[in-house]
């Protein structure tokens, strides 16, 4: 079990710059560069199946530079004593789009030979179409049997396991990156797709005015919106309060500059966010009303939440934390939102108070999906075990439970420092269990005013995440149920973590949430707080020249205008 903590709220002082740093999302999207093995990626859709990526370890092994091999076929590794029959087997595997593991003699740039245990594995997209080949090399020269001039069966078997695991990790990392064979301009096209209303909000006022534009035969564009004021700035863009001209209806507009997104390798992130937002139809998640591109920007139009960030509400409390009633309410709504995301195949990966907005009715809305991962989900009905003891009648048997979780795991190092799960830090691969870890951190921060593993440096924070025991400050009383829930959510082993087996149902049935009516939670009255939510209006701050058009600002930097 966990320990009580007699230390003060924090045992060290952090300057403002450090505080801003630790609350910002991390995105080391080039996961391929974190896989320290010898491998290349080729694109069979291009002539001669050229190399499009080579790992640093591969370059070190072969003595070539990246510039010398990119765009070339791998046959430059062959030499006079390379077995032609083995090369033919590899070629046939490529033609038949199948995997193969072989041993063959290869040559470095200087002519040095090495015995290569080689594995070729195809990677397909979600439609089953071939996208890439991953080729993994393992130098087995020192293990060669002198008589057979081959690896022993045991060594070959152990090596094959390593290179197949590497190929699987590379393929998973590739799925999180944009298709290298698609032009940048083509990637923006998803933002020009017409957004149609989904059932649950089709008749609200926001959709009513948007649908009038559709009915006129026009597309929703930047010209339809009048800028009011900035709402915030994130890792991939800025968010502004805008009004649909002549309607009085206000929205949040996220604007992302194309050139910056390309330079920072964020194009795939914002395209994934657009795709994820298009799936949403839930009271605690944003509605996408429109998306479009201009010459310089791509824009997303979503709900405006007048209550601001949960982070600011938490910080405004006299003691910087919520009473248990308030923490329970907000945590319960987050659980429902995460449950819906997981049903859609979305791993959120950036849960934190800054990304939880408060709607005008006081209920939550998760935001910012640029670090999220979209895959397929596995929906199923789980039959709970019958109560022990006497045979119960069928009518008293517990009803089946619906569960759907994302099926794929991923390897990207993403998230916010204090909220990152141990398996993300180690690079072991992660799934939706990282969201339940983040829920535990969120609950801890709401109840104690700080996160449990924050360190003076990022490295110290990560060391704490991996090795430090979970402790609870004695000076702030919390219920046993709350501490047990946090302990269950903050298990360092994801397989032991609460929610990893039964998903959201495991968490919803925890005693901490006793009294929550999950079906009617959006009808509940938000809790009374020491410092209540401060709702902001949509009034324009300062005067804006109504004759100005957005394109005037795009010619310079539109962000500066706000």
C-alpha positions in Angstrom: 0.0 0.0 0.0 1.1 3.6 -0.2 2.5 5.8 2.5 1.5 9.0 4.2 3.6 12.0 3.4 4.5 14.5 6.2 6.4 16.8 3.8 5.0 20.2 2.9 3.1 20.8 -0.3 6.4 20.9 -2.2 9.9 20.4 -0.8 11.4 22.8 -3.3 10.8 26.1 -5.0 10.2 26.2 -8.7 10.6 29.3 -10.8 7.8 30.4 -13.2 9.7 29.2 -16.3 10.0 25.7 -14.8 6.3 25.6 -13.9 5.4 26.5 -17.5 7.7 23.9 -18.8 6.4 21.0 -16.8 2.8 21.8 -17.7 3.5 21.8 -21.5 2.9 18.7 -23.6 5.9 16.8 -24.9 5.8 15.3 -28.4 8.9 13.3 -29.5 7.0 12.2 -32.5 10.0 10.6 -34.3 9.7 7.4 -32.3 11.7 5.7 -35.0 14.8 7.5 -33.8 14.3 6.0 -30.3 14.5 2.4 -31.6 18.2 1.6 -31.2 18.5 -1.2 -33.6 19.8 -1.7 -37.2 16.9 -1.2 -39.6 15.8 0.5 -42.7 12.3 1.4 -44.1 11.6 1.1 -47.8 8.7 2.2 -49.9 7.6 -0.5 -52.4 5.2 1.9 -54.1 8.2 3.8 -55.6 10.4 2.5 -58.4 13.0 0.0 -57.2 11.7 -0.1 -53.6 14.1 2.6 -52.3 15.2 3.3 -48.7 13.2 6.2 -47.1 14.6 5.9 -43.5 17.7 4.4 -42.0 18.4 4.2 -38.3 21.7 5.5 -36.8 22.7 2.0 -35.8 22.3 0.8 -39.4 24.5 3.6 -40.6 27.1 2.8 -38.0 27.0 -0.9 -38.9 27.3 -0.4 -42.7 29.7 2.7 -42.6 27.5 4.6 -45.0 26.1 8.1 -44.5 22.4 8.8 -44.6 22.8 10.9 -47.8 24.6 8.0 -49.5 21.8 5.5 -49.1 18.4 7.3 -49.0 16.6 6.8 -52.3 18.7 3.6 -53.1 17.8 0.0 -53.1 19.4 -2.2 -50.4 21.4 -4.2 -52.9 24.5 -2.0 -52.2 25.1 -4.3 -49.2 25.6 -7.3 -51.5 29.1 -8.4 -52.7 30.8 -11.2 -54.6 30.2 -13.9 -52.0 26.6 -13.0 -51.1 24.5 -16.0 -51.7 22.4 -15.4 -54.9 19.8 -18.0 -53.9 19.1 -16.1 -50.6 18.8 -12.8 -52.5 16.3 -14.4 -54.8 14.2 -15.6 -51.7 14.2 -12.0 -50.4 13.1 -10.7 -53.8 10.3 -13.3 -54.0 9.1 -12.2 -50.5 9.0 -8.6 -51.7 7.0 -9.6 -54.8 4.6 -11.6 -52.7 4.3 -8.9 -50.0 5.2 -11.4 -47.2 7.7 -11.5 -44.4 10.9 -13.5 -44.4 13.9 -14.2 -42.2 17.2 -15.2 -43.7 21.0 -15.4 -43.1 23.4 -13.9 -45.7 26.8 -12.4 -46.1 26.8 -8.6 -46.6 29.4 -5.9 -47.1 30.1 -2.6 -45.5 31.2 0.5 -47.4 34.8 -0.3 -46.7 34.4 -3.9 -48.0 34.4 -5.5 -44.5 32.0 -8.5 -44.5 29.4 -9.2 -41.8 27.0 -12.1 -41.3 23.5 -10.6 -41.4 20.5 -12.2 -39.8 17.9 -10.3 -41.8 14.2 -10.0 -41.3 11.9 -8.3 -43.8 8.4 -7.4 -42.7 5.6 -5.6 -44.7 3.5 -2.8 -43.1 0.0 -2.3 -44.3 -2.5 0.6 -43.8 -5.9 0.2 -42.1 -7.3 -0.9 -45.5 -4.8 -3.7 -45.8 -2.8 -2.0 -48.6 1.0 -2.4 -48.6 2.7 0.8 -47.5 6.3 0.0 -46.5 8.8 -2.8 -45.9 10.8 -2.8 -42.7 14.2 -4.5 -43.0 16.0 -5.4 -39.7 19.6 -6.5 -39.6 21.5 -8.3 -36.8 25.2 -8.7 -37.0 25.9 -12.3 -36.1 29.5 -12.5 -37.3 31.0 -13.4 -34.0 28.5 -16.2 -33.5 29.2 -18.0 -36.8 29.9 -21.7 -36.6 33.3 -22.3 -38.2 32.3 -25.5 -40.0 28.8 -24.7 -41.3 29.5 -21.0 -41.7 26.1 -20.3 -40.3 24.5 -19.4 -37.0 23.6 -22.2 -34.7 20.0 -23.0 -34.4 19.8 -21.6 -30.9 21.5 -18.3 -31.8 19.4 -18.0 -35.0 16.2 -18.6 -33.0 17.1 -16.0 -30.3 18.2 -13.5 -32.9 15.1 -14.0 -35.0 13.0 -13.1 -32.0 14.9 -9.9 -31.5 14.6 -8.7 -35.1 10.9 -9.6 -35.3 10.2 -7.6 -32.2 12.1 -4.7 -33.6 10.2 -4.9 -36.9 6.9 -4.9 -35.0 8.0 -1.8 -33.0 9.1 0.0 -36.1 5.8 -0.8 -37.8 3.8 0.6 -34.8 5.9 3.7 -34.9 5.3 4.1 -38.6 1.5 4.0 -38.1 1.7 7.2 -36.0 3.5 9.2 -38.8 2.1 10.5 -42.1 2.4 8.5 -45.2 5.7 9.5 -46.8 4.3 9.0 -50.2 1.6 11.6 -49.8 2.3 15.2 -50.7 2.0 17.9 -48.0 -0.8 19.7 -49.9 -2.8 16.5 -50.0 -2.5 16.1 -46.2 -4.3 19.4 -45.7 -7.3 18.3 -47.7 -9.0 16.7 -44.7 -9.6 20.2 -43.4 -11.6 21.1 -46.4 -14.1 18.2 -45.9 -17.6 19.3 -45.2 -18.6 18.7 -41.6 -22.1 17.4 -41.1 -24.0 17.4 -37.8 -24.2 14.3 -35.7 -27.5 13.2 -34.0 -27.1 14.4 -30.4 -26.5 18.1 -31.1 -28.1 18.6 -34.6 -30.8 21.0 -33.3 -28.6 23.2 -31.0 -28.3 26.9 -31.9 -24.7 26.6 -33.1 -25.6 24.0 -35.7 -28.7 25.9 -36.7 -26.7 28.9 -37.9 -24.0 26.7 -39.5 -26.6 24.8 -41.4 -28.0 28.0 -42.8 -24.6 28.5 -44.6 -24.8 24.9 -45.9 -28.4 25.5 -47.1 -27.2 28.6 -49.1 -24.8 26.4 -51.1 -21.8 28.1 -49.6 -18.9 26.5 -47.6 -18.0 27.7 -44.1 -14.9 29.8 -44.5 -12.8 32.3 -42.6 -14.8 35.2 -44.0 -17.9 34.1 -42.1 -16.2 34.7 -38.7 -15.4 37.9 -36.8 -12.5 37.8 -34.4 -13.3 38.7 -30.8 -10.3 37.9 -28.6 -7.5 35.3 -28.0 -8.4 32.3 -25.8 -5.1 30.6 -25.5 -2.0 29.2 -27.2 -1.1 25.6 -27.5 1.7 23.4 -28.9 0.2 23.3 -32.4 -1.7 26.6 -32.7 -3.6 29.4 -31.1 -7.3 29.5 -30.1 -9.5 32.5 -30.6 -13.1 33.5 -29.7 -14.9 34.2 -32.9 -18.5 35.2 -33.8 -20.4 33.9 -36.8 -21.1 37.2 -38.5 -24.6 38.5 -38.0 -25.8 35.7 -35.7 -24.5 36.4 -32.2 -23.3 32.8 -32.0 -19.8 32.4 -30.8 -17.3 29.6 -31.3 -13.7 28.7 -30.5 -11.4 28.7 -33.5 -8.1 26.9 -33.5 -5.8 28.3 -36.1 -2.6 26.5 -37.1 0.0 27.9 -39.4 0.9 25.5 -42.2 4.6 26.4 -42.6 5.3 26.0 -38.9 3.4 22.7 -38.7 5.5 21.3 -41.6 8.8 22.5 -40.1 8.0 21.0 -36.7 6.7 17.7 -38.2 3.2 18.3 -36.8 1.2 17.9 -40.0 0.1 14.3 -39.0 -0.8 15.5 -35.5 -3.2 18.1 -36.6 -4.7 15.9 -39.3 -5.3 13.2 -36.7 -6.9 15.8 -34.4 -9.3 16.8 -37.3 -10.2 13.1 -37.8 -10.8 12.5 -34.1 -12.9 15.7 -33.7 -15.0 14.5 -36.6 -15.9 11.4 -34.6 -17.2 13.2 -31.6 -20.9 13.2 -30.5 -20.8 13.5 -26.7 -21.8 16.1 -24.1 -18.3 16.1 -22.5 -16.4 16.3 -25.8 -16.1 19.2 -28.3 -18.3 19.3 -31.4 -16.6 20.1 -34.7 -18.8 22.5 -36.6 -16.4 23.3 -39.5 -12.9 23.0 -40.7 -11.2 24.8 -43.5 -7.9 25.9 -44.8 -6.6 29.3 -46.1 -3.4 30.0 -48.0 -1.4 30.0 -44.7 -3.5 28.3 -42.0 -5.8 25.4 -41.2 -8.7 26.1 -38.9 -11.0 24.1 -36.6 -14.3 25.6 -35.4 -15.6 24.0 -32.1 -17.5 24.9 -29.0 -16.6 27.9 -26.9 -16.5 27.0 -23.1 -17.1 30.1 -21.1 -16.0 28.6 -17.8 -12.3 28.4 -18.9 -9.8 25.8 -17.8 -10.2 23.5 -14.8 -6.6 24.3 -14.0 -7.5 28.0 -13.5 -10.5 27.1 -11.3 -8.3 24.8 -9.2 -5.6 27.5 -8.9 -8.3 30.0 -7.8 -9.3 28.0 -4.8 -8.0 29.4 -1.5 -6.0 26.2 -0.7 -5.4 25.3 -4.4 -7.4 22.0 -4.2 -11.0 20.9 -4.3 -13.0 19.2 -1.5 -13.7 15.6 -2.3 -17.2 16.3 -3.5 -15.9 18.6 -6.3 -13.0 16.3 -7.2 -15.5 13.3 -7.5 -17.8 15.2 -9.8 -15.1 16.4 -12.2 -13.3 13.0 -12.2 -16.6 11.2 -12.9 -17.3 13.3 -16.0 -13.7 12.8 -17.2 -14.2 9.0 -16.8 -17.2 9.1 -19.0 -15.4 11.2 -21.6 -12.5 8.8 -21.7 -14.8 5.8 -21.9 -16.4 7.3 -25.0 -13.0 8.1 -26.6 -11.7 4.6 -25.9 -14.9 3.2 -27.5 -14.0 5.2 -30.6 -10.5 3.8 -30.6 -8.9 7.0 -29.3 -6.1 7.0 -26.7 -6.2 10.6 -25.4 -2.6 10.8 -24.0 -2.8 14.4 -22.7 -5.2 14.5 -19.8 -4.5 17.4 -17.4 -6.5 20.3 -15.9 -5.4 22.7 -18.6 -7.2 20.5 -21.2 -10.4 20.2 -19.2 -12.7 23.1 -20.1 -15.9 24.1 -18.3 -19.0 24.7 -20.3 -21.6 27.4 -19.5 -23.6 24.8 -17.4 -20.5 23.9 -15.3 -20.0 20.5 -16.9 -16.6 19.5 -18.3 -15.4 19.3 -21.9 -12.0 17.7 -22.8 -10.0 19.6 -25.4 -6.8 19.4 -27.4 -6.4 16.1 -29.3 -3.2 16.8 -31.2 -1.3 14.2 -29.1 -4.1 11.6 -29.3 -3.7 8.3 -31.1 -6.5 6.9 -33.2 -6.8 3.2 -33.9 -9.7 0.7 -34.1 -11.6 -0.5 -31.0 -12.7 -3.9 -29.8 -16.3 -3.7 -28.7 -17.7 -6.7 -26.8 -20.2 -7.6 -24.1 -18.7 -8.9 -20.9 -20.9 -11.2 -18.8 -20.2 -10.6 -15.1 -19.8 -13.6 -12.9 -22.9 -14.6 -11.0 -23.0 -14.0 -7.2 -21.5 -16.8 -5.1 -23.7 -19.0 -2.9 -27.2 -20.0 -3.8 -28.1 -20.3 -7.4 -29.6 -17.0 -8.4 -32.5 -16.6 -10.7 -31.8 -15.2 -14.1 -33.7 -12.1 -13.4 -31.3 -11.3 -10.5 -28.2 -12.0 -12.6 -26.1 -8.9 -13.3 -26.6 -7.5 -16.7 -23.9 -7.8 -19.4 -21.4 -5.0 -19.5 -20.4 -3.2 -22.8 -16.7 -2.6 -23.1 -14.7 -1.2 -26.0 -11.0 -0.4 -25.9 -8.5 0.7 -28.5 -6.8 -2.4 -29.8 -3.4 -1.1 -30.9 -0.5 0.0 -28.7 2.0 2.8 -29.7 5.5 4.0 -28.8 5.5 7.8 -29.1 6.9 9.8 -26.3 4.0 12.2 -25.8 2.1 13.7 -23.0 2.7 16.3 -20.2 5.7 15.7 -17.9 3.9 15.3 -14.6 1.1 13.1 -16.2 3.2 10.7 -18.3 2.8 7.1 -17.4 5.9 4.8 -16.6 5.5 2.8 -19.8 5.8 5.9 -21.8 9.0 6.9 -20.0 10.6 3.5 -20.6 9.4 3.4 -24.2 8.0 -0.1 -23.6 4.9 0.7 -25.7 1.6 1.9 -24.3 -2.2 1.6 -24.7 -5.3 3.2 -23.3 -4.1 2.4 -19.7 -2.0 5.6 -19.9 -5.2 7.5 -19.7 -6.2 5.8 -16.5 -2.8 6.6 -15.0 -3.3 10.3 -16.0 -6.8 10.1 -14.3 -5.0 9.1 -11.1 -2.6 12.0 -11.4 -5.5 14.4 -12.1 -7.5 13.2 -9.0 -4.4 13.5 -6.9 -3.9 17.1 -8.1 -7.5 18.0 -7.5 -7.4 16.6 -3.9 -3.9 17.8 -2.9 -3.1 20.8 -5.1 0.0 19.2 -6.6 1.0 16.1 -8.6 2.7 13.2 -6.8 5.9 12.8 -8.8 7.0 16.2 -9.8 10.7 16.8 -9.6 13.1 19.7 -9.9 14.1 18.6 -13.4 12.3 16.6 -16.1 14.8 13.8 -15.5 14.0 13.8 -11.8 10.2 13.7 -12.5 10.6 10.7 -14.8 12.8 9.0 -12.2 10.1 9.6 -9.6 7.4 8.2 -12.0 9.4 5.0 -12.4 10.7 4.5 -8.9 9.1 6.7 -6.2 6.4 5.3 -4.0 3.0 7.0 -4.0 2.5 9.0 -0.8 -0.4 11.1 0.5 0.0 14.3 2.5 -1.4 13.9 6.1 -2.3 17.5 6.4 -5.1 17.2 3.8 -7.7 14.6 4.9 -9.1 12.4 2.2 -11.3 9.3 2.4 -9.9 5.8 2.3 -11.9 5.2 -0.9 -10.1 8.1 -2.6 -6.7 6.9 -1.6 -7.5 3.4 -2.8 -8.7 4.6 -6.1 -5.6 6.7 -6.7 -3.4 3.8 -5.6 -5.2 1.5 -8.1 -4.9 4.0 -11.0 -1.3 4.8 -10.3 0.1 1.2 -10.5 3.4 1.4 -12.3 2.7 -1.9 -14.1 0.0 -1.1 -16.6 -1.4 -4.7 -16.5 -2.0 -4.2 -12.8 -3.6 -0.8 -13.2 -7.2 -0.2 -12.4 -9.1 0.0 -15.7 -6.6 -2.2 -17.7 -8.8 -5.2 -17.4 -12.4 -4.0 -17.4 -11.9 -0.5 -18.8 -14.1 2.4 -17.5 -16.4 -0.1 -15.8 -13.7 -1.0 -13.3 -13.4 2.6 -12.3 -17.1 3.5 -12.3 -17.8 0.7 -9.9 -15.2 1.8 -7.4 -16.6 2.9 -4.0 -15.2 6.4 -4.4 -17.9 7.0 -7.0 -20.7 5.7 -4.8 -23.8 7.9 -5.3 -22.8 9.0 -8.9 -25.8 8.4 -11.2 -23.7 7.7 -14.3 -26.7 7.7 -16.7 -27.9 11.1 -15.6 -24.7 12.7 -14.6 -25.1 15.6 -17.1 -28.3 16.5 -15.2 -26.4 16.8 -11.9 -25.8 20.2 -10.5 -22.0 21.0 -10.4 -20.6 21.2 -6.9 -20.3 24.3 -4.8 -16.8 25.5 -4.5 -15.0 27.9 -2.2 -14.4 30.0 -5.2 -17.0 29.3 -7.8 -16.5 29.1 -11.6 -16.1 32.5 -13.2 -17.9 32.5 -16.5 -16.7 34.9 -19.2 -18.9 36.5 -21.7 -18.4 36.8 -25.5 -18.2 40.6 -25.5 -15.5 42.1 -27.6 -12.6 43.6 -25.7 -11.7 46.8 -27.4 -12.7 48.0 -30.8 -12.2 46.2 -34.1 -12.5 47.8 -37.5 -15.4 46.0 -39.1 -13.9 46.7 -42.6 -10.8 44.6 -41.9 -10.7 41.2 -43.4 -8.8 38.1 -42.2 -6.7 38.0 -45.4 -5.2 41.4 -44.5 -3.7 39.7 -41.4 -2.7 36.5 -43.1 -0.3 38.6 -45.3 1.6 39.2 -42.1 1.1 37.1 -39.0 -2.5 36.7 -38.1 -1.6 35.5 -34.6 -0.1 38.9 -33.8 -3.4 40.6 -34.7 -5.1 39.0 -31.8 
